[in-house]
Amino acid sequence: MLELINELWFLKRDIVSDDFDRALYRLAEEIPMTIHEYPTGEACWTWRVPEKWTCHEAYLETLDGRRLIDYADHPLHVVSYSLPFEGRVSRDELLRHLHVHPRLPEAIPFVFKYYERDWGLCASQDLRETLTDETYRVVIRTTFEAGTLKVGEIVIPGQSDQTFMLVAHLCHPAMVNDDMTGVVVGLEAARRLLAGPQPYYTYRLLILPETIGSVAYLSHHEDLIPRMATGLFLEMLGNDAPHALQGSFQPHSQADKCMVSALRGLDPQGYNAAYRTVINNDERQFNAPGVRVPMLSLSQVENEPSPTRPYREYHSSLDTPEVVTQKRLEASLQVALGLIQAWENNQYIVNRFKGEVFCSGYGIWIDYRTNPEGHRRLFEIMERCDGCWTVADIAGELDISFQAVWEIVSLLQEKDLVWLSRTPQPTTPR
Ligand SMILES: [Zn+2]
């Protein structure tokens, strides 16, 4: 994962650009991928695919030719989708078009103006402080032309066509944690799923430019939407912060109950939060009206009230491979795979028994004198095995981890006391 990041991170991965395509084609060498293309101007519901944008050259100079900012040094020096501009500007005018990071004095900020057209440069606060001349020369040579927006899709066919969507965005020039990390974790998860036994659900991983990529894909695959059972957006998965699981627009969905309770068993430091309260991203398009797929989002975002939320280097030139480690990427991969595993396991528990189980007779009795908590849990869980509760329903009701319920359910299954069903199977004789 870190090798791929090191190879691709510095590319100028603007939403529709040659370098975005380069990165996507490189990833397609790693795993079987279909690349969907949507031409500039194509209608995607209420949106349109933007032009391909290229910055050929851009710099800021003093009038005597001393270069202060150069796009060749760092792609963040130019606002993504900046209009072209060439000329002498007063210091005041320059400062109106020169963006700096609000918090980090030494960083170049990531600024984009995809739809609100203007020209702009970005620099560190440190550099801005040195701008004392009356007049400067600005050169921004950018072009807008017809191109195609590209979405990479990796499919892991399951026994069922009910689908779990995984999504990560590959755009953002020269940045890593947001969101090369989501891309490589998603790719590795897909690779593991392809290599393992066939899953019950079908999985589709989309690697796309943020927002417009999701809208383009969804609006061109409306037939698939009814089969999208749930999904997980992946981003910011390599930095040093607890895992955050953001719920979907439908917090009472099976997907929410399942993944929220599963995170407890996967990262004890992790936390859950409501829809749109951790980070806003592609999951919005899936949760939106007319789509309504309960898609959650997994990230590593500093918990409130951290002043550097989501993370210190966010949307800046300091978001480099140094922010992430292979170990943290591996840990995030395990959390993502653990959430998927819970979703695979989440079924209705149907009792073969009637009445309360004679636990001692089945060798599953837990002594309340030595393990009162275990004793209580066993009975609380068995009590709900009536064909109407899923594993996630029970975990949610008892406020315990999915894995804790699953452990007991597995034991009951082993003793042939219960069976699992993908649909409710009420066993109450009324
Ligand atoms: Zn971002």
Boltz pocket constraint, residues with backbone or C-beta under 6 A from the ligand:
constraints:
  - pocket:
      binder: B
      contacts: [[A, 172], [A, 178], [A, 315]]
      max_distance: 6.0
